[in-house]
Amino acid sequence: MIDVVVLLGFISSVVLFLSTPGPVTVMVVNNSSKQGFLAGVLTIAGTNAASLVLIAISFLVLYGVLAVSETMLTWFGLFGALYLLYFALQVIKDSFYATSLSLDKAQTNKKPLAVYFKQGFLVGISNPKDVLFFMAFFPLFFGISENISLAMMILTLT
């Protein structure tokens, strides 16, 4: 049996979580506006793949296959912050470069499309907001069902 109240709480939490802008939002808007719709879709696909990896890690921790240490989360958070700083500097550099040299769109479209998936994945996997959500908050909703496998499937699909 599925606990509908817990499911609705999870859906509400995810909506609130996604409605607060963060580095992923900035990256998707930046890539879409500069490189077009497909670049934005590939960026979103990369961030979703990163979310699936974080969900898998969360499940492995729940099953006791992995243990999460406070030290590891601190170092991972530091790495994530440094990568997000690097990403922010790249956005600023690209904006300055495109503005100062007045590049036409054909010159800025030289990146292969796979770059956007990779960029989305790296920002998604290193985003401290996502890591905190999937490692600390997400497991609170596993009580949606007595069958943990069913709970994991429902939460992942949701």
DSSP file (Angstrom, degrees, kcal/mol; ACC not computed):
  #  RESIDUE AA STRUCTURE BP1 BP2  ACC     N-H-->O    O-->H-N    N-H-->O    O-->H-N    TCO  KAPPA ALPHA  PHI   PSI    X-CA   Y-CA   Z-CA
    1    1 A M              0   0    0      0, 0.0   145,-0.5     0, 0.0     2,-0.5   0.000 360.0 360.0 360.0 139.0    0.0    0.0    0.0
    2    2 A I  B     -A  145   0A   0    143,-0.1     2,-1.1   144,-0.1   143,-0.2  -0.795 360.0-131.2 -97.4 132.5    1.2    3.4   -0.9
    3    3 A D     >  -     0   0    0    141,-3.1     4,-2.1    -2,-0.5     5,-0.1  -0.726  20.7-168.5 -82.6 102.3    1.1    6.3    1.7
    4    4 A V  H  > S+     0   0    0     -2,-1.1     4,-2.9     1,-0.2     5,-0.2   0.838  82.8  57.5 -64.2 -35.6   -0.5    9.0   -0.4
    5    5 A V  H  > S+     0   0    0      2,-0.2     4,-2.2     1,-0.2    -1,-0.2   0.922 108.6  45.6 -62.9 -44.3    0.2   11.7    2.2
    6    6 A V  H  > S+     0   0    0      2,-0.2     4,-2.5     1,-0.2    -2,-0.2   0.908 112.7  51.8 -65.1 -41.3    4.0   10.9    2.0
    7    7 A L  H  X S+     0   0    0     -4,-2.1     4,-2.7     2,-0.2    -2,-0.2   0.921 110.4  47.6 -61.4 -44.8    3.8   10.9   -1.8
    8    8 A L  H  X S+     0   0    0     -4,-2.9     4,-2.5     1,-0.2    -1,-0.2   0.877 111.1  51.9 -65.0 -36.5    2.1   14.3   -1.9
    9    9 A G  H  X S+     0   0    0     -4,-2.2     4,-2.2    -5,-0.2    -2,-0.2   0.898 110.6  48.5 -63.2 -40.5    4.7   15.6    0.6
   10   10 A F  H  X S+     0   0    0     -4,-2.5     4,-2.6     2,-0.2    -2,-0.2   0.937 111.5  48.6 -64.8 -46.6    7.4   14.3   -1.7
   11   11 A I  H  X S+     0   0    0     -4,-2.7     4,-2.4     1,-0.2    -2,-0.2   0.917 112.4  49.2 -60.5 -43.7    5.9   15.9   -4.8
   12   12 A S  H  X S+     0   0    0     -4,-2.5     4,-2.4     1,-0.2    -1,-0.2   0.907 111.3  49.8 -61.5 -42.2    5.4   19.2   -2.9
   13   13 A S  H  X S+     0   0    0     -4,-2.2     4,-2.7     2,-0.2    -2,-0.2   0.911 111.0  48.6 -63.5 -42.8    9.0   19.1   -1.8
   14   14 A V  H  X S+     0   0    0     -4,-2.6     4,-2.9     2,-0.2     5,-0.2   0.911 110.5  51.1 -65.2 -42.0   10.3   18.4   -5.3
   15   15 A V  H  X S+     0   0    0     -4,-2.4     4,-1.6     2,-0.2    -2,-0.2   0.933 113.9  44.3 -60.9 -45.3    8.2   21.2   -6.7
   16   16 A L  H  X S+     0   0    0     -4,-2.4     4,-0.8     2,-0.2    -2,-0.2   0.903 113.6  51.3 -64.5 -40.8    9.6   23.7   -4.1
   17   17 A F  H >< S+     0   0    0     -4,-2.7     3,-0.6     1,-0.2    -2,-0.2   0.918 114.1  42.9 -61.4 -45.2   13.1   22.3   -4.7
   18   18 A L  H 3< S+     0   0    0     -4,-2.9    -1,-0.2     1,-0.2    -2,-0.2   0.730 105.8  63.1 -76.1 -22.0   12.9   22.8   -8.4
   19   19 A S  H 3< S+     0   0    0     -4,-1.6    -1,-0.2    -5,-0.2    -2,-0.2   0.655  84.9  83.8 -80.4 -13.6   11.3   26.2   -8.2
   20   20 A T  S << S-     0   0    0     -4,-0.8     5,-0.1    -3,-0.6    -1,-0.0  -0.802  87.0-124.2 -89.7 120.0   14.3   27.8   -6.5
   21   21 A P        +     0   0    0      0, 0.0    -2,-0.1     0, 0.0    -1,-0.0  -0.270  41.9 156.2 -66.1 147.7   16.8   28.8   -9.2
   22   22 A G     >  -     0   0    0     -4,-0.1     4,-2.0   105,-0.0     5,-0.2  -0.745  59.8 -61.7-149.1-164.6   20.3   27.4   -8.9
   23   23 A P  H  > S+     0   0    0      0, 0.0     4,-2.4     0, 0.0     5,-0.2   0.819 128.1  57.2 -63.2 -30.9   23.3   26.7  -11.1
   24   24 A V  H  > S+     0   0    0      2,-0.2     4,-2.7     1,-0.2     5,-0.2   0.929 106.7  48.8 -65.7 -43.8   21.4   24.2  -13.2
   25   25 A T  H  > S+     0   0    0      1,-0.2     4,-2.5     2,-0.2     5,-0.2   0.930 112.3  48.4 -60.6 -45.9   18.8   26.8  -14.1
   26   26 A V  H  X S+     0   0    0     -4,-2.0     4,-2.6     1,-0.2    -1,-0.2   0.914 112.8  48.6 -60.4 -43.4   21.4   29.3  -15.1
   27   27 A M  H  X S+     0   0    0     -4,-2.4     4,-3.0     2,-0.2     5,-0.3   0.920 111.6  47.9 -66.0 -44.3   23.3   26.7  -17.2
   28   28 A V  H  X S+     0   0    0     -4,-2.7     4,-2.5     2,-0.2     5,-0.2   0.932 115.1  45.4 -63.4 -45.4   20.1   25.6  -19.0
   29   29 A V  H  X S+     0   0    0     -4,-2.5     4,-2.5    -5,-0.2     5,-0.2   0.923 114.9  48.7 -63.4 -43.8   19.0   29.1  -19.8
   30   30 A N  H  X S+     0   0    0     -4,-2.6     4,-2.0    -5,-0.2     5,-0.3   0.944 115.1  42.9 -61.7 -50.1   22.6   30.1  -20.8
   31   31 A N  H  X S+     0   0    0     -4,-3.0     4,-2.7     1,-0.2     5,-0.5   0.895 115.9  48.8 -66.4 -39.5   23.0   27.1  -23.1
   32   32 A S  H  X S+     0   0    0     -4,-2.5     4,-1.7    -5,-0.3    -1,-0.2   0.917 113.2  45.9 -66.3 -43.5   19.6   27.4  -24.6
   33   33 A S  H  < S+     0   0    0     -4,-2.5    -1,-0.2    -5,-0.2    -2,-0.2   0.859 122.8  35.0 -70.9 -33.7   19.8   31.1  -25.3
   34   34 A K  H  < S+     0   0    0     -4,-2.0    -2,-0.2    -5,-0.2    -1,-0.2   0.839 134.1  21.3 -87.6 -34.8   23.3   30.9  -26.9
   35   35 A Q  H  < S-     0   0    0     -4,-2.7     4,-0.2    -5,-0.3    -3,-0.2   0.522 106.5-113.2-117.9  -7.6   23.1   27.5  -28.6
   36   36 A G     X  -     0   0    0     -4,-1.7     4,-1.6    -5,-0.5    -1,-0.3  -0.355  44.4 -48.6 105.0 177.3   19.4   26.7  -29.1
   37   37 A F  H  > S+     0   0    0      1,-0.2     4,-2.4     2,-0.2     5,-0.2   0.877 127.1  53.8 -58.3 -46.3   16.8   24.3  -28.0
   38   38 A L  H  > S+     0   0    0      1,-0.2     4,-2.6     2,-0.2    -1,-0.2   0.876 106.4  52.6 -63.0 -38.4   18.7   21.1  -28.6
   39   39 A A  H  > S+     0   0    0     -4,-0.2     4,-1.9    -3,-0.2    -1,-0.2   0.900 110.6  48.8 -62.9 -39.6   21.6   22.3  -26.4
   40   40 A G  H  X S+     0   0    0     -4,-1.6     4,-2.3    -9,-0.2    -2,-0.2   0.902 110.9  49.5 -65.4 -41.7   19.2   23.1  -23.6
   41   41 A V  H  X S+     0   0    0     -4,-2.4     4,-2.5     2,-0.2    -2,-0.2   0.913 111.9  48.1 -64.5 -42.7   17.5   19.6  -23.9
   42   42 A L  H  X S+     0   0    0     -4,-2.6     4,-2.1     2,-0.2    -1,-0.2   0.863 110.2  52.6 -67.0 -35.0   20.9   17.9  -23.8
   43   43 A T  H  X S+     0   0    0     -4,-1.9     4,-2.1    -5,-0.2    -2,-0.2   0.928 110.6  47.1 -63.5 -44.9   21.9   20.0  -20.8
   44   44 A I  H  X S+     0   0    0     -4,-2.3     4,-2.4     1,-0.2    -2,-0.2   0.901 109.7  53.8 -63.3 -40.9   18.7   18.9  -19.0
   45   45 A A  H  X S+     0   0    0     -4,-2.5     4,-2.2     1,-0.2    -1,-0.2   0.900 108.6  50.2 -60.5 -40.4   19.4   15.3  -20.0
   46   46 A G  H  X S+     0   0    0     -4,-2.1     4,-2.0     2,-0.2    -1,-0.2   0.904 110.6  47.9 -64.4 -42.1   22.8   15.6  -18.4
   47   47 A T  H  X S+     0   0    0     -4,-2.1     4,-2.0     1,-0.2    -2,-0.2   0.873 111.4  51.3 -67.9 -35.3   21.5   17.0  -15.2
   48   48 A N  H  X S+     0   0    0     -4,-2.4     4,-2.2     2,-0.2    -2,-0.2   0.891 107.7  52.2 -67.5 -38.5   18.8   14.3  -15.0
   49   49 A A  H  X S+     0   0    0     -4,-2.2     4,-1.9     2,-0.2    -2,-0.2   0.906 108.8  51.1 -62.0 -40.5   21.5   11.6  -15.5
   50   50 A A  H  X S+     0   0    0     -4,-2.0     4,-2.4     1,-0.2    -2,-0.2   0.901 108.0  52.5 -63.0 -40.2   23.4   13.1  -12.6
   51   51 A S  H  X S+     0   0    0     -4,-2.0     4,-2.5     1,-0.2    -1,-0.2   0.898 107.2  52.3 -62.1 -39.9   20.2   13.0  -10.5
   52   52 A L  H  X S+     0   0    0     -4,-2.2     4,-2.4     2,-0.2    -1,-0.2   0.879 108.7  50.4 -64.6 -37.2   19.8    9.3  -11.3
   53   53 A V  H  X S+     0   0    0     -4,-1.9     4,-2.4     2,-0.2    -2,-0.2   0.927 111.2  48.3 -64.8 -44.1   23.4    8.7  -10.2
   54   54 A L  H  X S+     0   0    0     -4,-2.4     4,-2.2     2,-0.2    -2,-0.2   0.877 110.9  51.2 -64.6 -36.6   22.7   10.5   -6.9
   55   55 A I  H  X S+     0   0    0     -4,-2.5     4,-2.4     2,-0.2    -1,-0.2   0.926 109.3  50.6 -63.6 -44.4   19.5    8.5   -6.5
   56   56 A A  H  X S+     0   0    0     -4,-2.4     4,-2.4     1,-0.2    -2,-0.2   0.909 110.5  49.0 -60.7 -42.5   21.4    5.3   -7.0
   57   57 A I  H  X S+     0   0    0     -4,-2.4     4,-2.3     1,-0.2    -1,-0.2   0.907 109.3  53.0 -63.0 -41.4   24.0    6.3   -4.4
   58   58 A S  H  X S+     0   0    0     -4,-2.2     4,-2.1     1,-0.2    -2,-0.2   0.907 110.0  47.8 -60.1 -42.2   21.2    7.2   -2.0
   59   59 A F  H  X S+     0   0    0     -4,-2.4     4,-2.4     2,-0.2    -2,-0.2   0.903 110.0  52.1 -64.8 -41.5   19.7    3.7   -2.5
   60   60 A L  H  <>S+     0   0    0     -4,-2.4     5,-2.0     1,-0.2     6,-1.4   0.865 109.4  49.9 -64.4 -35.9   23.1    2.0   -2.0
   61   61 A V  H ><5S+     0   0    0     -4,-2.3     3,-1.0     4,-0.2    -1,-0.2   0.917 109.9  51.1 -66.4 -42.7   23.5    4.0    1.3
   62   62 A L  H 3<5S+     0   0    0     -4,-2.1    -2,-0.2     1,-0.3    -1,-0.2   0.898 110.2  48.7 -61.1 -41.2   20.1    2.9    2.4
   63   63 A Y  T 3<5S-     0   0    0     -4,-2.4    -1,-0.3    -5,-0.1    -2,-0.2   0.518 116.2-115.8 -77.9  -4.4   20.9   -0.8    1.7
   64   64 A G  T < 5S+     0   0    0     -3,-1.0    -3,-0.2    -4,-0.4    -2,-0.1   0.569  84.9 117.8  82.9   8.4   24.2   -0.5    3.5
   65   65 A V  S   <S+     0   0    0     -5,-2.0     2,-0.3    -6,-0.2    -4,-0.2   0.870  80.7  29.8 -73.9 -37.0   26.4   -1.1    0.5
   66   66 A L  S    S-     0   0    0     -6,-1.4     2,-0.4    -9,-0.2    -2,-0.3  -0.903  71.5-151.3-119.9 150.4   27.9    2.4    0.8
   67   67 A A        -     0   0    0     -2,-0.3     2,-0.6    -3,-0.1    -6,-0.1  -0.969  10.5-144.7-118.7 139.4   28.5    4.5    3.8
   68   68 A V        -     0   0    0     -2,-0.4     2,-0.3    -7,-0.1     3,-0.0  -0.905  15.1-160.2-106.6 118.6   28.6    8.3    3.7
   69   69 A S     >  -     0   0    0     -2,-0.6     4,-2.3     1,-0.1     5,-0.2  -0.686  25.2-126.3 -96.4 153.0   31.0    9.9    6.0
   70   70 A E  H  > S+     0   0    0     -2,-0.3     4,-2.1     1,-0.2     5,-0.1   0.873 112.4  53.7 -62.5 -37.4   30.8   13.5    7.0
   71   71 A T  H  > S+     0   0    0      2,-0.2     4,-2.4     1,-0.2    -1,-0.2   0.914 107.5  50.2 -63.9 -43.2   34.4   14.1    5.8
   72   72 A M  H  > S+     0   0    0      1,-0.2     4,-2.8     2,-0.2     5,-0.2   0.922 110.7  49.1 -62.6 -43.7   33.6   12.7    2.4
   73   73 A L  H  X S+     0   0    0     -4,-2.3     4,-2.5     1,-0.2    -1,-0.2   0.876 110.1  52.4 -63.6 -36.2   30.5   15.0    2.0
   74   74 A T  H  X S+     0   0    0     -4,-2.1     4,-2.2     2,-0.2    -2,-0.2   0.939 113.0  43.1 -63.7 -47.0   32.6   18.0    3.1
   75   75 A W  H  X S+     0   0    0     -4,-2.4     4,-2.7     2,-0.2    -2,-0.2   0.896 114.4  50.4 -66.4 -40.0   35.2   17.2    0.4
   76   76 A F  H  X S+     0   0    0     -4,-2.8     4,-2.7     2,-0.2    -1,-0.2   0.902 110.5  50.1 -64.3 -40.3   32.6   16.5   -2.2
   77   77 A G  H  X S+     0   0    0     -4,-2.5     4,-2.6    -5,-0.2    -2,-0.2   0.891 110.5  49.8 -63.2 -39.9   30.9   19.8   -1.3
   78   78 A L  H  X S+     0   0    0     -4,-2.2     4,-2.5     2,-0.2    -2,-0.2   0.933 111.6  48.0 -64.0 -45.7   34.2   21.6   -1.7
   79   79 A F  H  X S+     0   0    0     -4,-2.7     4,-2.6     1,-0.2    -2,-0.2   0.925 112.5  49.8 -59.1 -44.7   34.8   20.0   -5.1
   80   80 A G  H  X S+     0   0    0     -4,-2.7     4,-2.6     1,-0.2    -2,-0.2   0.911 110.4  49.5 -61.2 -43.5   31.2   20.9   -6.1
   81   81 A A  H  X S+     0   0    0     -4,-2.6     4,-2.1     1,-0.2    -1,-0.2   0.908 111.7  48.7 -63.3 -41.5   31.7   24.5   -5.0
   82   82 A L  H  X S+     0   0    0     -4,-2.5     4,-2.4     2,-0.2    -2,-0.2   0.898 111.9  48.8 -65.8 -39.7   34.9   24.8   -6.9
   83   83 A Y  H  X S+     0   0    0     -4,-2.6     4,-2.7     2,-0.2    -2,-0.2   0.913 111.1  49.9 -66.3 -40.4   33.4   23.3  -10.1
   84   84 A L  H  X S+     0   0    0     -4,-2.6     4,-2.6     2,-0.2    -2,-0.2   0.868 109.7  51.5 -65.5 -35.0   30.4   25.7   -9.8
   85   85 A L  H  X S+     0   0    0     -4,-2.1     4,-2.4     2,-0.2    -1,-0.2   0.926 110.3  48.9 -63.8 -44.8   32.9   28.6   -9.4
   86   86 A Y  H  X S+     0   0    0     -4,-2.4     4,-2.1     2,-0.2    -2,-0.2   0.923 111.8  49.5 -58.5 -45.6   34.7   27.4  -12.5
   87   87 A F  H  X S+     0   0    0     -4,-2.7     4,-2.3     1,-0.2    -2,-0.2   0.923 110.2  50.3 -60.5 -45.5   31.4   27.1  -14.4
   88   88 A A  H  X S+     0   0    0     -4,-2.6     4,-2.4     1,-0.2    -1,-0.2   0.905 110.0  50.1 -60.9 -42.3   30.4   30.6  -13.3
   89   89 A L  H  X S+     0   0    0     -4,-2.4     4,-2.8     1,-0.2    -1,-0.2   0.878 109.1  52.4 -64.7 -36.9   33.7   32.0  -14.5
   90   90 A Q  H  X S+     0   0    0     -4,-2.1     4,-2.9     2,-0.2    -2,-0.2   0.907 109.5  49.1 -64.4 -41.4   33.2   30.3  -17.8
   91   91 A V  H  X S+     0   0    0     -4,-2.3     4,-2.4     2,-0.2    -2,-0.2   0.924 113.5  46.2 -63.0 -44.3   29.8   31.8  -18.3
   92   92 A I  H  X S+     0   0    0     -4,-2.4     4,-2.7     2,-0.2     5,-0.2   0.926 114.1  48.4 -64.2 -44.6   31.1   35.3  -17.4
   93   93 A K  H  X S+     0   0    0     -4,-2.8     4,-3.0     1,-0.2     5,-0.2   0.926 112.4  48.1 -61.2 -46.0   34.1   34.8  -19.8
   94   94 A D  H  X S+     0   0    0     -4,-2.9     4,-2.5     2,-0.2     5,-0.2   0.897 113.0  48.5 -62.7 -40.3   31.9   33.6  -22.6
   95   95 A S  H  X S+     0   0    0     -4,-2.4     4,-2.2    -5,-0.2     5,-0.2   0.923 114.7  44.7 -65.8 -44.1   29.5   36.5  -22.1
   96   96 A F  H  X S+     0   0    0     -4,-2.7     4,-3.1     2,-0.2     5,-0.3   0.927 114.6  48.8 -65.0 -44.6   32.3   39.0  -22.0
   97   97 A Y  H  X S+     0   0    0     -4,-3.0     4,-1.8    -5,-0.2    -2,-0.2   0.918 113.7  45.5 -62.3 -45.7   34.0   37.5  -25.0
   98   98 A A  H  X>S+     0   0    0     -4,-2.5     5,-1.1    -5,-0.2     4,-0.7   0.877 117.9  44.2 -67.5 -37.7   30.9   37.4  -27.1
   99   99 A T  H  <5S+     0   0    0     -4,-2.2     3,-0.3    -5,-0.2    -2,-0.2   0.927 114.6  46.8 -72.7 -45.4   29.9   41.0  -26.1
  100  100 A S  H  <5S+     0   0    0     -4,-3.1    -2,-0.2     1,-0.2    -1,-0.2   0.821 122.8  34.0 -70.8 -30.1   33.4   42.5  -26.6
  101  101 A L  H  <5S-     0   0    0     -4,-1.8    -1,-0.2    -5,-0.3    -2,-0.2   0.468  97.7-134.6-102.6  -2.4   34.0   40.9  -30.0
  102  102 A S  T  <5 -     0   0    0     -4,-0.7    -3,-0.2    -3,-0.3    -4,-0.1   0.929  31.8-166.1  47.1  54.9   30.4   41.0  -31.2
  103  103 A L      < -     0   0    0     -5,-1.1    -1,-0.1    -6,-0.2     2,-0.1  -0.428  15.0-124.9 -69.8 142.5   30.7   37.4  -32.5
  104  104 A D    >>  -     0   0    0     -2,-0.1     4,-1.1     1,-0.1     3,-1.0  -0.473  28.4-103.7 -83.3 165.1   27.9   36.2  -34.8
  105  105 A K  H 3> S+     0   0    0      1,-0.3     4,-0.9     2,-0.2     3,-0.2   0.809 117.0  62.2 -61.3 -33.1   25.9   33.1  -33.9
  106  106 A A  H 34 S+     0   0    0      1,-0.2     3,-0.4     2,-0.2    -1,-0.3   0.854 103.6  49.9 -63.0 -34.3   27.7   30.9  -36.4
  107  107 A Q  H X4 S+     0   0    0     -3,-1.0     3,-0.5     1,-0.2    -1,-0.2   0.809 109.5  50.2 -74.8 -28.8   31.0   31.5  -34.6
  108  108 A T  H 3< S+     0   0    0     -4,-1.1     3,-0.5    -3,-0.2    -1,-0.2   0.583  95.3  73.5 -86.3  -8.6   29.6   30.6  -31.2
  109  109 A N  T 3<  +     0   0    0     -4,-0.9    -1,-0.2    -3,-0.4    -2,-0.1   0.051  62.8 106.8 -91.0  26.3   28.0   27.3  -32.4
  110  110 A K    <   +     0   0    0     -3,-0.5    -1,-0.2     2,-0.1    -2,-0.1   0.589  49.2 101.4 -84.3  -9.5   31.3   25.4  -32.7
  111  111 A K  S    S-     0   0    0     -3,-0.5     2,-0.1     1,-0.1     5,-0.0  -0.545  78.0-116.8 -75.9 136.8   30.8   23.2  -29.6
  112  112 A P    >   -     0   0    0      0, 0.0     3,-1.7     0, 0.0     4,-0.4  -0.452  25.2-118.2 -67.6 148.7   29.8   19.6  -30.3
  113  113 A L  T >> S+     0   0    0      1,-0.3     3,-1.3     2,-0.2     4,-0.9   0.789 109.5  68.5 -62.2 -29.4   26.4   18.8  -28.8
  114  114 A A  H 3> S+     0   0    0      1,-0.3     4,-2.2     2,-0.2    -1,-0.3   0.760  86.9  70.2 -61.7 -23.3   27.8   16.1  -26.5
  115  115 A V  H <> S+     0   0    0     -3,-1.7     4,-2.7     1,-0.2    -1,-0.3   0.862  94.6  54.1 -61.1 -36.0   29.5   18.9  -24.6
  116  116 A Y  H <> S+     0   0    0     -3,-1.3     4,-2.4    -4,-0.4    -1,-0.2   0.879 107.3  48.7 -70.8 -37.3   26.1   20.1  -23.2
  117  117 A F  H  X S+     0   0    0     -4,-0.9     4,-2.6     2,-0.2    -2,-0.2   0.943 114.3  46.7 -63.2 -47.0   25.2   16.7  -21.8
  118  118 A K  H  X S+     0   0    0     -4,-2.2     4,-2.7     1,-0.2    -2,-0.2   0.917 112.8  49.0 -61.5 -44.3   28.6   16.5  -20.1
  119  119 A Q  H  X S+     0   0    0     -4,-2.7     4,-2.4     1,-0.2     5,-0.2   0.919 111.9  49.0 -63.0 -43.5   28.4   20.0  -18.8
  120  120 A G  H  X S+     0   0    0     -4,-2.4     4,-2.5     1,-0.2    -2,-0.2   0.906 112.1  49.1 -61.6 -42.2   24.8   19.3  -17.4
  121  121 A F  H  X S+     0   0    0     -4,-2.6     4,-2.8     2,-0.2     5,-0.2   0.938 111.8  47.8 -63.7 -47.2   26.0   16.1  -15.8
  122  122 A L  H  X S+     0   0    0     -4,-2.7     4,-1.4     1,-0.2    -2,-0.2   0.899 115.1  44.4 -64.3 -40.9   29.0   17.7  -14.1
  123  123 A V  H  X S+     0   0    0     -4,-2.4     4,-0.7    -5,-0.2    -1,-0.2   0.907 115.5  49.3 -69.9 -39.3   27.0   20.6  -12.8
  124  124 A G  H  < S+     0   0    0     -4,-2.5     3,-0.4    -5,-0.2    -2,-0.2   0.903 113.1  45.0 -64.3 -42.3   24.2   18.3  -11.7
  125  125 A I  H  < S+     0   0    0     -4,-2.8    -1,-0.2     1,-0.2    -2,-0.2   0.748 119.4  41.8 -75.9 -23.2   26.5   15.8   -9.9
  126  126 A S  H  < S+     0   0    0     -4,-1.4    -1,-0.2    -5,-0.2   -42,-0.2   0.416  82.2 117.2-103.8   1.2   28.5   18.6   -8.2
  127  127 A N     X  -     0   0    0     -4,-0.7     4,-2.4    -3,-0.4     3,-0.5  -0.585  56.1-152.2 -72.2 113.4   25.6   20.8   -7.3
  128  128 A P  H  > S+     0   0    0      0, 0.0     4,-2.7     0, 0.0     5,-0.2   0.834  94.8  58.2 -57.1 -32.9   25.6   21.0   -3.4
  129  129 A K  H  > S+     0   0    0      2,-0.2     4,-2.0     1,-0.2     5,-0.1   0.920 109.7  43.2 -62.8 -43.9   21.8   21.6   -3.5
  130  130 A D  H  > S+     0   0    0     -3,-0.5     4,-2.9     2,-0.2     5,-0.3   0.916 113.4  51.1 -67.8 -43.7   21.2   18.3   -5.4
  131  131 A V  H  X S+     0   0    0     -4,-2.4     4,-2.3     1,-0.2     5,-0.3   0.933 111.9  47.2 -60.4 -46.0   23.7   16.4   -3.2
  132  132 A L  H  X>S+     0   0    0     -4,-2.7     4,-2.2    -5,-0.2     5,-1.2   0.915 113.3  49.4 -61.3 -43.1   22.0   17.6    0.0
  133  133 A F  I  X>S+     0   0    0     -4,-2.0     5,-3.4    -5,-0.2     4,-0.8   0.952 117.3  38.2 -62.0 -50.2   18.6   16.7   -1.4
  134  134 A F  I  <5S+     0   0    0     -4,-2.9    -1,-0.2     3,-0.2    -2,-0.2   0.770 123.0  40.4 -78.4 -25.1   19.4   13.2   -2.5
  135  135 A M  I  <5S+     0   0    0     -4,-2.3    -1,-0.2    -5,-0.3    -2,-0.2   0.800 132.6  15.8 -92.1 -30.5   21.7   12.2    0.4
  136  136 A A  I  <5S+     0   0    0     -4,-2.2    -3,-0.2    -5,-0.3     4,-0.2   0.785 132.5  31.3-112.5 -38.1   19.8   13.8    3.3
  137  137 A F  I ><<S+     0   0    0     -5,-1.2     3,-1.3    -4,-0.8     4,-0.4   0.882 108.1  61.2 -94.4 -43.4   16.3   14.7    2.3
  138  138 A F  G > <S+     0   0    0     -5,-3.4     3,-1.9     1,-0.3    -4,-0.1   0.875  97.7  58.3 -55.2 -45.8   15.3   12.1   -0.3
  139  139 A P  G >  S+     0   0    0      0, 0.0     3,-1.6     0, 0.0    -1,-0.3   0.733  90.3  73.6 -62.0 -19.6   15.7    9.0    2.0
  140  140 A L  G <  S+     0   0    0     -3,-1.3     3,-0.5     1,-0.3    -2,-0.2   0.752  94.2  54.0 -63.0 -21.9   13.1   10.5    4.4
  141  141 A F  G X  S+     0   0    0     -3,-1.9     3,-1.5    -4,-0.4    -1,-0.3   0.370  74.8  98.0 -96.2   4.6   10.4    9.6    1.8
  142  142 A F  G X   +     0   0    0     -3,-1.6     3,-1.0     1,-0.3    -1,-0.2   0.681  68.5  76.5 -66.1 -14.5   11.3    5.9    1.5
  143  143 A G  G 3   +     0   0    0     -3,-0.5    -1,-0.3     1,-0.2  -137,-0.1   0.336  61.1 103.6 -76.0   8.7    8.5    5.2    4.0
  144  144 A I  G <  S+     0   0    0     -3,-1.5  -141,-3.1     1,-0.1     2,-0.3   0.780  93.5  13.5 -60.8 -26.4    6.0    5.8    1.1
  145  145 A S  B <   -A    2   0A   0     -3,-1.0  -143,-0.1  -143,-0.2    -1,-0.1  -0.985  69.2-127.1-147.4 152.9    5.6    2.0    1.0
  146  146 A E  S    S+     0   0    0   -145,-0.5     2,-0.9    -2,-0.3     3,-0.1   0.796 100.7  75.0 -69.8 -27.9    6.5   -1.0    3.2
  147  147 A N  S  > S-     0   0    0   -146,-0.2     4,-2.4     1,-0.2     3,-0.2  -0.778  73.0-161.0 -86.7 107.0    8.2   -2.5    0.1
  148  148 A I  H  > S+     0   0    0     -2,-0.9     4,-2.5     1,-0.2     5,-0.2   0.839  88.3  54.7 -62.4 -34.7   11.4   -0.5   -0.2
  149  149 A S  H  > S+     0   0    0      2,-0.2     4,-2.1     1,-0.2    -1,-0.2   0.912 109.9  46.7 -65.1 -41.4   11.9   -1.5   -3.8
  150  150 A L  H  > S+     0   0    0     -3,-0.2     4,-2.6     2,-0.2    -2,-0.2   0.907 111.5  52.2 -64.7 -41.8    8.5   -0.2   -4.7
  151  151 A A  H  X S+     0   0    0     -4,-2.4     4,-2.6     1,-0.2     5,-0.2   0.923 110.1  48.3 -60.3 -45.3    9.1    3.0   -2.7
  152  152 A M  H  X S+     0   0    0     -4,-2.5     4,-2.4     1,-0.2    -1,-0.2   0.905 112.1  49.0 -62.2 -42.4   12.4    3.5   -4.6
  153  153 A M  H  X S+     0   0    0     -4,-2.1     4,-2.5     2,-0.2     5,-0.2   0.931 112.9  46.7 -64.6 -45.7   10.7    2.9   -8.0
  154  154 A I  H  X S+     0   0    0     -4,-2.6     4,-2.2     1,-0.2    -2,-0.2   0.931 114.6  46.6 -63.2 -46.2    7.8    5.3   -7.2
  155  155 A L  H  < S+     0   0    0     -4,-2.6    -1,-0.2    -5,-0.2    -2,-0.2   0.903 113.5  48.8 -64.9 -41.0   10.1    8.1   -5.9
  156  156 A T  H  < S+     0   0    0     -4,-2.4    -2,-0.2    -5,-0.2    -1,-0.2   0.929 113.8  45.5 -65.3 -45.3   12.5    7.8   -8.9
  157  157 A L  H  <        0   0    0     -4,-2.5    -1,-0.2     1,-0.3    -2,-0.2   0.850 360.0 360.0 -66.9 -33.6    9.7    7.8  -11.4
  158  158 A T     <        0   0    0     -4,-2.2    -1,-0.3    -5,-0.2    -2,-0.2   0.505 360.0 360.0 -68.1 360.0    8.1   10.8   -9.7
